[in-house]
Amino acid sequence: MRFVDEFRDADQARALAAKIAALCEPGRQYKLMEVCGGHTHTIYKHGLEDYLPESITLVHGPGCPVCVIPMGRVDDAMHLSAGPDVIMTSFGDMMRVPGSNGSFFDAKAAGTDIRMVYSPLDSLKIARQNPDKQVVFMAIGFETTAPSTAMTMLRASAEGLSNFSVFCNHVTIVPAIKAILDSPDLRLDGFIGPGHVSTVIGCRPYEFIARDYGKPVVVAGFEPLDILQSIYMLMLQLASGRSEVENQYSRVVPWNGNTVALKAIGETMELRPYFEWRGLGFISHSALRVREKYAAMDAERLFSVPGVRVADPKACQCGEVLKGVLKPWECKVFGTACTPETPIGTCMVSPEGACAAYYNFGRVERHRVPEAVPASAGGS
Amino acid sequence: MTTGDTRQGGGGWIEEALREHEHEHEAAQTPSPAEPGGRPVLPVADRERQVLERIDRARRRRPRVREERVTMSHGAGGKATRTLVEAIFLDAFRNPQLEPLEDAAALTLSGVRTALTTDSYVVSPLFFPGGNIGDLAVNGTVNDLSVAGATPLYLSAGFILEEGFPVADLVRVTSSMREAAAAAGVQIVTGDTKVVQRGKADGCYINTAGVGLLLPDVSLGVALAQPGDAIIVSGPIGDHGITIMLARGELDIEADVVSDTAPLNGLTACLLDAVPETRAMRDATRGGVATILNEIAAGADVGVLVREDDIPVRDEVRGACELLGIDPMYVACEGRMVVVVPGDSTDRALTALRGHPLGEDAAVIGHVTDGQPGIVQLKTAFGGTRIVDLLVGDPLPRIC
């Protein structure tokens, strides 16, 4: 199939694997973080690690919209949806995220009106069809999904709809990357940059990573060859001692981002002073809230939201997994108490979560392709 | 947002799950690599393998329904369905005929080997490209008997109708049923009708049950699969599920696909005639081919290895799946089956299947292996390896 198969070509993958292996310095270990959960999913779904030499470890980053939502916000959403005449709408990924008292799915089974939507525009449609109900859209995601929430708000405003509101949980990626860079737990060699976020914000916001922290960044696409090529580009930079921001995903990502999308976000939303991230704690200026001008569409202003902070269950190590300090299988409850069917932590819920990706796809003994074994390793 | 007031999360079932886990953990005596001093720190690969073994043990525990209420996942054909069936229904009704949880029960009635099956149909929409709830209800039950190695003979039909359902639609449904029954060579010989108030059902639900005669000298079951056996699908997968999804019109995607709903008794008869040593047949409905492969791996406690490149999927179905982010391996079929045959019978099986119109595109997709027992591995088109697990959650309710 066109536009798919050419990005999954095994011959090209083997050629890249050989080039990557040739760039590995003997005895050196490389840790590269793929920031985005979409990349984590691709890596496991296609078995990409078979193409990497043992000395390269991929560390899974915090870029999974569902994973970073703290339990308290889930409880807030539950509280909102239980209100009189409220229809809660949410992306499918959010439906199974556990709050203190079960998930949206459980609440739905108990009679709460919660509907799964594919786009915030579907929520708008539901609002038009149900003028006597208050329709709340549970907005989650990074800069990737914030523009569609913003455009929906602008459309609702233009239509004069008075029964549509947004429970805004949009977060921004750069403060999270910075928090990880400043964390003493982890030494990374480079970053596979988030492709979808970058279609909106462009590549410039990552320049501080290369300049101030001396780490290379390659913004990458979402097909397996995109990621493999990005790893090759990172290894080239590391081999020559460079640290720059490069754009592998230039077929989609403009260097300066999408100004129309950014304007829509800026019109409707503003930075919060601080926001709690699951596992990462409070990070200042890391999330968006609805601007005063659109207060009539802000569920947090329209309804009472408890806003209680709920600590993760003690055994849950999602935070360490999100920061890349622990591999999914190193979490104490991974795969036994915490599984995709009964997740305790968010990383096990979303298909973009590192734990779910590893559990669903990666529980397998790796067989590296011969090209991924460096010549100096003697094929052992 | 307040920051001062913090509660500890994870009450109820989470605590229970953790307790259960602790118990399991202690029993396994797994040394913790993080433990300072004392035990030696194991190399990463060994630690990872230990975790995989621990998960394997956890997966073999007796399933329990943790939810307080039935959710849509319980009807999706994946893990939650299996848990519900094993923990509630099998637990309540346990007997040797039910226990194998095959598509049909094998019964010996006055010395005659008979197969009995039943299935309910709640598909939405009722009418879709390639069929409707009527032919689906006949073909589905015919297929459950056929893949059990039986010749389907008689069906029952029970209707639950919603007040206000158009009689003209009921006529369309029943005439499709008549035609499907004629095509499959079965008769609908008994039935039942119930009507419920408007809003208490969605138009029309149908239940069919079927009986058939089991072929002599044929012994089938996924538990019989052995390393070296070939795994075959009878044609392109995922047509029915994608057709239903697009027919709902919620996605604004158009594609030229029709449901593959069809009776498989002709095809199974051809196969069993040519390859009586066939080990197992399953029709790939809810949960798709991936679910059947997992049933083989779990049922026979063997490994399964399939190659993504070899799995037939129509371009239209693949395209829709790519757009929607779903894996065709999990999408329902209503006229396709997965077959396990001994390795040296592969060519004979393929020839027999391809000689029938419904098996023209039959293909070997993989093999039973002596690798990780209970695990389905996929060699991806990209050239990597991954697992294909049972489906969790419900991407697509009311598919059949």
Interface residues (C-beta under 8 A of the other chain):
Chain A: M1 V4 D5 R8 D9 A10 A13 R14 Y44 K45 H46 G47 L48 E49 D50 Y51 M71 G92 M95 R96 P98 S100 N101 F105 D106 K108 A109 A110 Y118 P224 L225 E276 F282 G307 V308 R309 V310 A311 D312 P313 K314 A315 C316 W329 E330 K332 V333 F334 G335 T336 A337 C338 T339 P340 E341 T342 I344 P351 Y359 N360 F361 G362 R363 V364 E365 R366 H367 V369
Chain B: M1 T2 T3 D5 T6 R7 Q8 G9 G10 G11 G12 W13 I14 E15 A17 L18 E20 H21 E24 H25 R47 E48 R49 V51 L52 R54 I55 A58 R66 E67 E68 R69 V70 T71 M72 S73 K79 A80 T83 E250 L251 D315 R318 G319 E322 G325 Q372 I375 Q377 L378 K379 T380 A381 F382 G383 G384 T385 R386 I387 D389 V392 G393 P395
